[in-house]
């Protein structure tokens, strides 16, 4: 018989009689947590902490999601599912156990975890009479990470204006926020208050939950990449509801940040962002591509300095929830002799499992893709905007696009002809891709295109974009030093 309980420190404790298991763990799509097993003879005990450390980072609560409770005995697996445990809440997370599955969620008070509860919080903080706080509310990829342009702006703002309060919107407390910042869990009273009270909001995607800008508030929309694929009003097929949503969203923004003049033109049209300023300053997140070194990132990933590293970073697809599986990653690693990092888009973070295999490391859950671009010797992508960032490094980029006809013809469409302008070879089969990677002359073949690409898209990427953006924030009085 197996018994289960939650401990005061967030952990799942299993106890049983008979043979002691060789291994007990929680297994989720993006995290595995081993338990500590004690006891011999008639009884055994396993304690599995509901927290984990990844990528040489701090120990943090588990990401929200479902985790299988697994035990391995010499004679097989878990003979019976542990008994159900009701929803239990700690300051860092909440969890319940049912049918051998541990469901983990953010530490949101159940009173607010409903439509009515969220409506009440919205009314409370949307109509609050108090003035605005000298604070910034940051959100990146809907709170799934503390990364991208908002993070780079946070770091520079903390350096120049340490008295400004910095809030970070997070889906749960597994998201590590920058030093000195305050994490606020989406949907909590603290989250609603911070979003309604901060003088400046810095976001890289749509605002949600019926955001209404209060008088005096400023929204700086940094976006998250120069677009190749068609966005918003430019997407194939006119949908009146989508058009209304786009117009409503873009009217929430006061300032839009663009990586280059091309992106400014496309984003202005796609979001009908008229008669408001666009700052063309390069991307703050790319400063590290000029100033950073690969060694520290590689050490966090457990990669020796002398290894050749290829980063495979495809974009997401509108017709599937998880990362594309067009490449045999183990075969690619064997064919190239490289360590292959695979990075799914932020929208695929909760879908699918980490890829595994010899010399293959899944870095989809790594906090910031910019670090990975520094660590990589070459990039393989398809239609991801990461192509416009990686060329800042001057390192080679390869395109693997087996579904290009479907993607540009039916799914999304392109804003320019990738095949005519790509700064590296475009392959539609793995054989083609591996041949290009083995061809030492292919980089020289694309040298002129690469230079033209950098002139068009990377002219402002000089390692000082964050300085320029924060200087404008302070000069225009969005917050006070």
N, C-alpha and C positions, 0 to 999 in steps of 0.2 A: 504493500500500500504506500502511495506517495502522498505526502501532505505539502501544502504550500501556504505561504504568508508573505505579506509585504513587511519590510522592516522599517523602523523609524527613519534611518538614513535610506534614501531611495534605493531599494534593492529587492529582488525576488529571492526568497529562501525556499528551497525544496528539501524535504527530508524523506528518507525511505528506509525500509528494512531489507536486509539481504545483501546481495552483492553490490559493491560500490561501483558506480559508473566510471569509465575511463575519462569521459569528457562530458561536460554540461555547458550549453551555451544558448544565447539568444541569437537568432539569425534573421536579419532583416535584409532588405534589398540593397542598402548602402552601408550597413554596419553589422559587425558580428562582435558579440561580447562574451568572453569566456567566464565561467563561474569558478569559484575557488571551492574545491571539494575537500572535506575532512571526514574523519571517521573510518574505522575498520571493524570488521566483525559483524555484529548484528544490525547496526544502523549506520547511515551515512548522511551527510549534510552538504548541500551546495548553495552558495550565496553568489548571486549574479548581480553586480551593481548596475543600476539603470543610468549609467554614464559611461563615456568612453573618450579616449584621446586619439586623434588622427593627425597624420602629417606632422608629427613632432610638436603638436600644439597642446594647449591646456586640456585638462579633463573637463568635459562639459556634459550636460544632460543629453540623453539619447534624442536623436531627431524623431519627430512625430511619425507614426506609422505602425505597421503590424510586424511583430517578431515571433517566429516560431520558437517554442521552447523545445530544445533537442537535447537528448542524453544518449550517449553511446556506451553500451555495455559489451563485455567480451562476447556475450551470446547474442547481441543484436541491439536494437534501439529501445526507446522508452516503451515499456509494456503497456502503460496506460497514461492518459492525459492527466496532468495535475488538476485538482479541483478548481472550480471557478472562484475568482476573488472579485469582490465588488469594486467599483470605481474608488480609487484612493488618490488623494491629492497631497502633494508636497509643495513647498515654495518654488521648486524648479521644474516640476512636471506633474502629470497625473497619469494613472495607468489602471487598467483592469485586465483580468485574465479570464479567458473563456475558450473552452475546447482546445486547449493547448496553444492558444495564440495570445500573446501579450499585446494589447493595444495601448500605445503611448500617445499622449497629446500634450498640448501646451498647458501651463498652469492657469487656466482661465476659470474663474469662479462659475460654477454651474448656473448661478442666477443670471449670468450675462450670456450664457452659451445658448442663445435662442434668438429667434427673430424679434420677439418682444423685448428681450433684454438689450439687444443691440439698438433697437429703436429708442429705448429709454435713454441709453447713453448718448446717442446722437442728439436727442432733444436737449439733454442736459448741457452738453458741451458746445453745440452749435449756437445756443442762445445765451451762453454765459456772458455776463456784463463786464467782466474784468478785462483789463487791457492786455496787450500782447507782451510776451516775454522775450527778452533778448536771447533768443535761442534759435537753433536750426533743427528741423525735423528731417532726417535722412531716410531714404528708402531705396533699396536696390533690388531689382528683380522681384518685386512684390514681397520683400522681406525674407526671401529664401537665402540671402547672403548679405554680408556687409562688404561690398566690393565695388568694382567698376569706378566710374567717374565720381559718384558720391563719396566713395572712400578716399580717393586721392584729394578731393576738395576738403574733406574732414581733416585729413592730416595737415594740410597747409593752413587751414583756418585755426586748428588747435595751436599751431606754432606761432601764428601772428596775432591771434585774438584769444588767448587762453581763458578769458572771462566769459566768453560766449558758451552757453549751455548747449550740448550736442545730444540730441535724442536719436536713437536708431530704431526704426520699425523692424521687428523680427517676427517670423511665424512661430518661433519657439526659442527657448534659451539654449538650444544646440548651436545657434548662430553666434559666433564670436564677434563682438563689436570692438572697434578701436579703443585703445587705452584712453581712459578719461571720459568715454561716452556712456550714456545711459540707455540700456536696452529696454524697450517698451513692447510688450507682446501684443500683436495685432488683435483688436477686439476688446482689449482690457480697458478699464476706466482710465488707466495711466496713458494708454495709447490714444484714446479719444481726446483726452485733455491736452497732451503734447501736440497732437496734430492741429488742434484748434487754437493753441496758445502761441506756438512758435511764430516769430516774425518772418522767418524764411523757411521754405520747404525746398529741399534738393532731392529730386527723384530722377530715375532713369527709365521709367515706364509709366503706364497710365496710373492715375490716381483712382482709387476705388471707394466703395462704401459711401457713395453719395457725397463726396467731398464738396463743400461749398466754401469758397475763399472768403475769409472775414475781412472787413475793411482794414487796410494796412498790411495785410499779409502779401508776401511775394512768393511765387512759385518759379523756381529755376528748373526747367526740364533739360537734363543733360543728354537724354536719349542714350542708346547703348551700341551705336555702330553706324558707319556709313552704309546706306542701304543699296544692295544689289537687287534683292527681291522687291517687288512692288508692295507698297504699304497703304493701309488706310483707304483714302479715296481713290488711290491708283490701282487697287486690287481688281482683278478681273471680275466682271459681273457687278452691275449696280444693285445694291441692296439699300433701300431707303432707311431701314432701321440702323444699318451700320453707318450710313452717312450721317444720320442725326447724332449717333453716339460719338463719332469722330469730331464733329463740330462742337458738341458739348464739352468733350475732353479738352480740345485745344484751346478753348476759351478760358480754361482754368489756369493756363500757363501765362506768366508775364514775360519770361525770357526763355529762349531756346538756345542751347549750345550745339554747335555743329563742328565736326572734325575738320571740314574743308569747305570751300565754296560750292563744290558739287553737291555735297550733302545738304548744305543750307538751302539750295534751290529745290532739291527733291523733297525735303521735309516740309518746306514752306508750302509747296503745292499739295502734298499728300495730306497735310493736316489743316489746310486753309488757314495758315498762321499769318494773317495779314496785319499790316500796320503795327507790328510789335517787333521788338529787337531780336535779332539773331546774333549771338556772339560767335565769331569764327576764330577760335583760339587754339585749335588742336584739341586733343583729348587728354585731360589730366591723368587718366588711367595709363596712358602710354608714356608718361615721363620715365617710368622705370625701364622702358625698353631702350632708352638712351643712356640712363645712368646706372642700371642694375648689372649685376654679375650672376652668372649661372650657378656658381658654387653653392651658395647658401640654399637655394631652392633644391638643387639636386641632393644635397645632404638631407633635407627634410623628406625627400622622396626615397631615400636610400639608394641613390644612383652614384656610382663612382664618377669622378671628374673626367676620366679618360673614355667613358662610354659615348658612342654615337646615339643621339636621342632624336626620335621622330615623334612629333605630336600629330595625332589624327583628331581633328575637331570639326565634325560635320554639324550643320544646322539642324533644326527640328523640322518636322513635316506636319502640315495641317491635318493629314489623314492618318497619323499614328501617334501614340503617346510616348513610346520609348525611342531610344536611339536607333538609327538605321543600322542594319547588319549586313551591309553590302561587302564588307571586307573580311577576309579570314585573317585575323590579327596575329595568330600564332604563325601562320605561314609567312606573313609580312615580316615579322621579327626574324624568322629563320632565314628568309631570302636576303635580307639587308644586313643581318648581323647587328642590328640596332635594338635598343630598348624602345618599345612602342608605348607611348602614353596615349590613352584614348579618353577624350573629353566630350561628353554629351552636352547639349545646350541646356541652359537653366530650366527650360520647360520640360526636359526629360529627366530631371533630377529625381522625381518621385516615381517614375515609371521604369520598369526593368531592373535587372540586377547588375552589379559590377561585373565587367568582363574579367576573365581570369585566364592564365596560361603562362608558359615559360616566356620570360622577358616581355610580358605585357602587364602594364599597370593602368588600372582604371582610375582616372583622376577627375571624374565627373563631379565628385563631392568636394574636390579641393577648393578652398575658399575663393581664390581669385585667379582668373585665367591669365592675367598679365604676367604673373610669376612663371607660368608654364611656358609662355612665349619666350621669356628670358632663358629658361632652362633648355629649350629645344634647339637642335641644330638645323632642323627642317620642319616644315609644316605640310600636312596633307589636309585639305578641306574640300568643300563642295561649293556651297553658295553662302557660307557664313560670312558675316561682316568681319570676322577675325582676319580675313585676308587683307583688309585695309590697315590693320594694326601691325601684323607681323612684318610687313615690308618696311616698317620703320627700322627694323633690325638689320636690313640688308641681307638676311639669310634666305635660302631658296624656299620657294613655295610650289607645291604640286597640287593639282586639282583632280579629284576622283569623283566623277559625276555620271554614274551609269544610268540615272533616271533623268538626265537633263532635258530630254524632249518632253517628258510628262511634267516636270517641274516648271519649265518656262512656258510650255504650251497650254497647260491646263490648271496646274495647282496654284502658281503664284505669278509667273511672268517676271522678266528682268527689266531693269531701268536702263541698261545698256547691253551691248553685245559682248558677253563674257568671252566667247570663243575668239573674237577678234582682238581683244585687249588684255587677256589674262597674262600676268607677268611670269607665267610658268606653264608647263605642258598640261593639257587636259586629257585625262584618260577615262575610258568607259569600261574597261575590264581590268582585273587585277594583274593579268599578265602584262598589259600595257604599262600600268603604273610601276610595276617592279622593273620593267625594262628602262623606264625613264629614270628611276632612282639609281639604277646601275650605270647609267650613261653619264660619264663625267663631263661630257661636252654640252649636255642639254642646258645647263645653267648659262653658259656663254651664248647659246642660241637665243636665249630670251633676254639678254642683257639690255638691249635697247628698249624693249617693252618695259622692263623692270624700271629703268631710269625714268621713262615717260610716266609710268604709274606713280612713282614716288613724287614726281613734280606735280602731278594732278591731285594726289590724295594725301600726301605726307609733308607738304611744305611747311606747315606750322608745328610739326612734331619735333621739337628741339630740346625736350626735357624740361621746359619751363611753363607748360600750359597751366598747371595748377596755380603757379604764382600769378599768372595773368588773370585767371578767372577769379581768384580770391581777392586780388587787388581791385577788380571791378566791383565785387560784392561790397567791399569795405568803402570804396570811394563813393558808391551810390547810396550808402547808408542803409543797406538791407539789414545789417546788424551793426552793433557798435562794439568797438574794441574793448 
